[in-house]
Amino acid sequence: MVKAVVGANWGDEGKGKITDMLAKQADIIVRFQGGANAGHTIVNDYGKFALHTLPSGVFYSHTTSVIGNGVALDIPRLFKEIKSITDRNVPMPKILVSNRAQIVMPYHVLFDQYEEERLGGKSFGSTKSGIAPFYSDKYAKIGFQVSELFDDELLKEKVVRVAEQKNVILEHLYHKPLIDTDELLNTLHEYRDMVAPYVCDVSLFLDKALKEGKTVLLEGQLGTLKDPDHGIYPMVTSSSTLAAYGAIGAGVPPYEIKQIITVCKAYSSAVGAGAFVSEIFGDEADELRRRGGDGGEFGATTGRPRRMGWFDCVASKYGCRLQGTTDVAFTVLDVLGYLDEIPVCTGYEINGEVTTEFPVTSLLEKAKPVLTKLPGWKCDIRGIKKYEELPENCRKYIEFIEGQIGYPITMVSNGPGRDDIIYRESSLNK
């Protein structure tokens, strides 16, 4: 059976925690897209971790962690990350890397930085991890697949061919140092030696596992609104963030994905530029940011303060619809316990008309939030294990949001730890 864990919104919804929690009952966890440009924060028995490439199930000895073909694989960063967890007494995880995954090249990271510099005030707010240049090259068919590292003749010829093209841009557009082909080839030989023990035909491995009745978790990065097709284009990422892409990015048949757990935060946050209708500012935002997450709302990769907002029903309903949601995991609910009343964005006013359907980016830029205020519960809900034991106003908040988005909230996270979770029976499933 295959389950996917994906984000409903801008990313940072708490997918890492949910994957870490569900991995207890899984055999294999697959990262299926994105690169080291976003992080998943996890708090478990070993401590607090920010993972960037490793799937969030690496903390269990019974699981196999897979880097799928859809991932932007930064080989030195992957191995640095493995070392960062084993240095903290986490047992060496079982890791497989798809022979069809493509490699983030050293020049991808440089091109990302150079382009953001060149754009200045019109930049896309990139994490400068090389992701857009990487995917551009993948689709321009000049990317390097892991399998190519093991063919010396092919690799030599390709390095020269690609460097010729890149050097024209480096010289004439960016006025930066050129690529040295010998140095690049040596780097790729180092990458080959690092990754060689882990390379496998991942789709074949997963096919066999599914035939044996194993449970596979697909872990996505970011959320619906960062999808290049269905998100807030152009302020999006460069790979599809949807569960549907999980089939492609891992190499499994789409009909094998039986459960799609879409993670929603109990309020909103975003890193990077782009339209964000329910955004709040000033002291109100600072207070929520300071209390939010575990240790505050700051990007797991960049450390940038996240932009804050109230829960957005319009964006979340849309996000869940595009994911094909079977279950909503509702996270960081405990953070809101300080508020007397909690605003929720239930509609967008665009050109004088109110809509509850998420629009294209040009209209989104004009949208103003329509807010509904709900009474707060004014207490700490951490440690509660049963839904009925939550304060009445807290349950009302969950049920109001579930009614607005139209997808069943079956998991409620009320703390950062692996066990801070409440399972509930949704009336939408009855």
N, C-alpha and C positions, 0 to 999 in steps of 0.2 A: 504493500500500500504506500502511496506517495501523499504526503501532506506538504503544503507550501505555507511559509510564514512571510508575509509581505506587509508593507506599510500603506496606510490609507491616504496619507497627506504628503508633507514635504520631507519626510525622513525624520529621524530622531524620535520615533514613536515608542520605542522600547522593545523593538523586535529581538534584540540580543537576549534580553531576559526571557522572553517567551520561548525562543529557540532553545536556550540553555535548559529551561524547565521541561519542554517537550522532549528534549534529547534523551531524557532518562528512559523513555519508552521507545526510543528509536535505535536502529542499528547503524544507519548511515546518514550523515548530514552533508548536503552539497551546497556550496556557494555557487550560484548560477549566473551572476552578472556583476558588473561594476568592478572597481579596483580598490586600491588602498586609500581612496579619496574620502571615504566616510567611515565612521567608526561605530562599533556596537559596544556599549558599556554593559558590563556584566558584574554582578556582585554574587559570589558564592562562597563555599567553604574555604576556598584557597585565598580569597581576598577580592579586591576590585580590579578589573581589567578593562582595557579598551582594545578591542580586536579590530583589525582593519582588513585583513584578507582571510585569516583562518575562520572557518565556520564556528558558530557559537556553541557547538557541541563538543569541542575539543577537551572539555574538562572531565569527561567520563571515559574510563578505561575500556568500556565495552563498545565504544562507537568508532567508526571509521570516518575521518573528515576528508571531504573531497573538494578539490578546486576544479570546477566544471569548465567546459570549453568556452562558455560565455564570459568568463572572468578576464579582466585586464591584469595579467599576472606580472607583478613586480617581484622578480625572483629574490634579489637581496633583501627586500623588505619582508617577504614571506619568512625567510630564514632568520632574520633579526627578530621577527615576531615569535617564532617558535622558541628561540633562545630566551626571549623575555618572559615566556611563561614557564619554561623548564627551569630557569634560574630561580623561580619562586616556588619550587617543589611540586609543580604540576607534572605528573608522569608524561614522558614523551608520547605524544598522540600518534595514532596510526593515520598516516596521511597519504593520499593519492592525488596526483596531478594529471589532468587530462593531457594526452599527447596532442590534442587539437586546440588546447588553450593557446592564446597568443601572448607575446611577451611585451611588457612595457620596456621600451629601450631607453638608455640614458638620455638620448636626444629628445625623446617625447617630453620628459620633465622640463628640459631646457626650453623647448618650443612653447610649452604651456606658460612658463614664466615670461618669455620674451613677448608673447602675444598679449598677455595681460598688461605688460609694461607699455606696449605700443598703443593699446586701446585707451590707456589712461582712465579717464572718468567714464568711458563707455564700456568698461570691462564687464565680464559675466560673473565676477565674484568667484572665480575658480579656486579650488584648493591647491592648484599648481602641482598636482600629482601626475600630470602627463596624460590624463584620461581622454580629453577631447582629441589631442593629436594621435593618441593610440588608436581610438576607434576610427578616426579619419583614415589612418593608414590601413586599418583592417579592411574597411570597405573600398578603399582605393587599391586593394590587393597588393600592397607593398609591406604588409605586416610580417612578422616572423613567428611561425608556429613552433611550439615546443619540439615537435618531431623533427623540424629542420635543423635543430642544434646537432643532430646525430649524423648529418650528411655533410662531410667536410667540403666537398667540391661545390655543392649547391650553396652552402653558407658563404664561402669565399666570394663566389660570383655575385651573390645577392647583396652582400655588404657593400661591394664596390658600386653596384648599380644603384642602390638606394642612396648611398652617400653622395653620389654625383648630383642627384636631384635635390637632396637636403642642403647641400653646400651652396647651391645657387641661391636658395632662400636665405640661408645664414649670411651670405655675403651681401646680397643686394637689398633684402628687406630689413633684416635685423642688425646688420653690420656687427656680427659676432664671430668668434673663432670657428673655424671649419672643423668638420669631423675628420679624424685621423683613422683611416680604414684598418690599419694594423692594430691600433689600440682597441678599436671596436671589436675586431675579431677575437682578440685576446680576452676581452670582457665576456664575449659570448661563450668562449670555451670555459671560462670560470663558471658562468651560469649553468652550462651543460653539466659540469662536474657536481655542482650543488644539487641540481634537480634530478639527476639520473636515477637515483635509487627509488624515486617516488612515481615515476612516469608510468601511466598505464592507459589502456583503451577504456575510458570511463563508461561510455555508453554500453559497452559489452559487459563490463563489471556490474552495472546497475541492472541490465537485462537479466543476468544470472541471479542477482540478489532478489529481484522481484519474483522470479519464477520459484525461488526458494521461500517465498512468503515473508521476506524481510520488510521492515518499515524504513522508509526513506523520507527525510525531511529536506525540503528545498528552502534555502534561506536567501531572501532577497535583500537588496541594499536600497536605501532611500525609500520613496513612496510614490503613489500614483501621480502626484502633481509634479514630479520630477521626470516623468516619462517623456521621451522625445516626441512621441505622437500625441499622447493624451494629456500631457502636463501643460505647465505655464510657459510654453515655448516662446522665446528662445532661452529663458532662464531655467533650463532643464539639465539633466545629465545626458550622457552620450550612449547609454544602453537602456533597453527597456526594463522598467522596474515592475512589470506586471507578472502575476503568477503564470499567465499563459506563456510568457517567455521562458519560464522555468523548464518547460518541456524541451525547448530548444537549447537553452544554456547548460542543461545537464545531460541532454541526449536521451530523454525518456519519451514514450508516447503520451500525447496530451490526455488520453482517456484514463491514464493511470493516476492522474491527480484527483484524489477523491475528497480532500478536505482543504479548504483555503482559509487559513486563519489570518484575518486582516487586523493589524494592530492600529488602534486609535488612542491618542492621548486624551485625557479628561479636560485638557485645555490645548491650545495650539502653540507650536514653536517652529521656527524655521532658521536655517543658516543660509546665507547667500542672498543675492538680489532677487527681485521679482515681486509680482503682485501678491498681497497678503491682506485680505479684506478685513479680517477680525483683529488686526494688529493693534496693540496698545503701546503707550509710550510713557516716558517720565517715571515718576515714583511708583505708579501702579504696575508698570512693566518691571521695574527694578525689584520690587517686592516679590512678584511671582517668579522672576528669574532666580533670585537668591534662594527662595524656598524650594524651587523646582528640582526635579530629578534627584539624584543622590549627590549632593555637593554642588547643586546649582546647575542652571542651564547654560552650559558652555560646550561648544563643538568638541566631540571626542577626537577629531583629527587636528583641528586648527586651534582649539582653545578659544575661538571667537565667541563672544557673548551671543547667544541665540536671540533672534527676534521673537517677541512674545505676543500672544493673543488669546482671546477666549475661544471656547470650542466652536468650530464652524460646521454646522449641520449640512450646509449646502455643499461645501467641499468634501466633507466626509461621506455623505450619501453617494456623491459622484465617485469618490475614491473607492468605496466598497463595491459599487456597481461594476466598475472597470476591472476590478480584481476578480470578480466572480465569487464574492465572499460567501462562505458557509457559516463562519463563526467570527464574531468580533471579539478581540481581546482589548479590554478597556484599561489603560495603564495610568499610573501616577495619580490615582484618584485621591490618595491620602494628602497630597500637596494642597488641595483646595480647602482643607479644614479650617483655615484662618479667616475665611470670608463670611461676612454677614449675609451678603447676597451674591449670587454668581450669574453674571451675564452670559448668555449663549447666543451666538449668531444663528438666526433661524431663516434669514432671507437676505437677498442682495437688492438694494435699490439701484437700478441702472436707468438713466435718462427718465427719471420720474416714475418708473414702473418697478414693482417688487416681483422678483422671481425666486424660486427655490431650486432652479436648475443651474448647474455650473456652466458659465459661458466660455467662449474663446478668449484668448488673452487680451485682445484690444478692447473688448467690453469689460473684462475683469478689472482693467486699470481704472475704469470709471465707476466701479461698484462701491456703494457705501453699505456698511453692515446694518441690518435690521436686528436689534437686540431684544431678547426676552430675558427678564430677570427672574431667577429662581432663588428661593430661600436657602441659605447655607446651613450646615449642620454643626459648625462651631465646636468640633472636638476631634481628637486624634482617633483615626480608625485603623491604625496599624495593629496587627496581632489578631484581628477578627478573622475567623475562618468560615463562618456561615453567613450566607446572604441575609437571612432573616435578622441577624444580629446587628446589621448596619443600621445607623440612625435612619429614621423615616425619611428625612429630607434628602439624605444621601441616596436612598433607594429611589426616591421620586426623581432625582437628578438623572440617574442611570436610565430609568424607565421613560423619562421625557425624551432623552437623547435617542434611545432605541426606537421610540415611536417616530421621531423626526427622520432618522436615517433609513429605517425600514429593514435593518439587518439584525439578526439575533446577537445580543451581547451575552456570551456564554462564559467568559472569563473576566474577572475584575482583579486588577493588580493593586494592592494597597500597601506597597513598600518595595524597596529595591531588591530584597533577597529572593532567592529561588523559591522559598516556600510562602512568600507573601502573595498568596493567590486565593481567590474565592471563585468556585465554580457555581454557576447558576443555571437553572432551567428557564429558558426564555419563552414567554408566552407566544412569540412568533413561531416557535417550533411545534406548538401544540396543534 
